[in-house]
Amino acid sequence: MILRRIKVSSDSTIEDLHYTIQLAMGWENIHLHHFIIHGKQYGILQPGGTVFSDRACEVKLSSLGLRERERKVFIRI
């Protein structure tokens, strides 16, 4: 298991979070993944990937209404 802890500003967007995770993990933007927050899917649109109802570059983390214990994101590969 690999653990990385990153901090992002609440005014960051889903897109910012996506790219921050890519950098932290040493990935080259070839991993298709998405976030499920309060039952809704968010992510970066990729050819052949999931289509999302909101644009990741417009959804700020502060708008998601996360509570203290929900502020940690775990990604399993």
C-alpha positions as semicolon CSV with decimal commas, in nm:
position;residue;x (nm);y (nm);z (nm)
1;M;0,000;0,000;0,000
2;I;0,122;0,349;-0,085
3;L;0,002;0,646;0,114
4;R;0,036;1,003;-0,001
5;R;-0,114;1,300;0,177
6;I;-0,184;1,614;-0,019
7;K;-0,349;1,936;0,083
8;V;-0,554;2,141;-0,157
9;S;-0,729;2,471;-0,111
10;S;-1,108;2,476;-0,077
11;D;-1,122;2,705;-0,380
12;S;-0,957;2,433;-0,591
13;T;-1,177;2,266;-0,850
14;I;-1,235;1,898;-0,918
15;E;-1,004;1,944;-1,216
16;D;-0,733;2,089;-0,989
17;L;-0,771;1,792;-0,754
18;H;-0,746;1,549;-1,046
19;Y;-0,418;1,699;-1,167
20;T;-0,277;1,730;-0,814
21;I;-0,338;1,359;-0,759
22;Q;-0,176;1,282;-1,094
23;L;0,136;1,474;-0,988
24;A;0,146;1,325;-0,637
25;M;0,125;0,972;-0,774
26;G;0,372;1,030;-1,057
27;W;0,105;0,949;-1,315
28;E;0,103;1,088;-1,667
29;N;-0,268;1,169;-1,707
30;I;-0,348;0,829;-1,854
31;H;-0,549;0,699;-1,556
32;L;-0,924;0,727;-1,601
33;H;-1,079;0,781;-1,261
34;H;-1,362;0,973;-1,104
35;F;-1,480;1,088;-0,765
36;I;-1,814;0,997;-0,612
37;I;-1,922;1,262;-0,362
38;H;-2,263;1,237;-0,197
39;G;-2,365;0,986;-0,464
40;K;-2,276;1,212;-0,757
41;Q;-1,991;1,140;-0,999
42;Y;-1,729;1,403;-1,082
43;G;-1,424;1,374;-1,300
44;I;-1,231;1,477;-1,607
45;L;-1,386;1,392;-1,941
46;Q;-1,161;1,156;-2,138
47;P;-1,229;0,993;-2,476
48;G;-1,400;0,662;-2,408
49;G;-1,450;0,749;-2,041
50;T;-1,744;0,840;-1,820
51;V;-1,954;1,144;-1,912
52;F;-2,015;1,380;-1,618
53;S;-2,303;1,623;-1,575
54;D;-2,082;1,903;-1,436
55;R;-1,762;2,046;-1,580
56;A;-1,473;1,960;-1,347
57;C;-1,312;2,298;-1,410
58;E;-1,619;2,473;-1,267
59;V;-1,691;2,267;-0,953
60;K;-1,506;2,409;-0,651
61;L;-1,435;2,177;-0,361
62;S;-1,592;2,433;-0,125
63;S;-1,926;2,389;-0,305
64;L;-1,946;2,016;-0,228
65;G;-2,056;2,059;0,134
66;L;-1,798;1,818;0,272
67;R;-1,801;1,753;0,644
68;E;-1,482;1,713;0,849
69;R;-1,460;1,335;0,814
70;E;-1,533;1,350;0,441
71;R;-1,235;1,567;0,361
72;K;-1,006;1,273;0,310
73;V;-1,006;1,110;-0,031
74;F;-0,879;0,756;-0,072
75;I;-0,806;0,616;-0,415
76;R;-0,777;0,245;-0,472
77;I;-0,609;0,112;-0,782
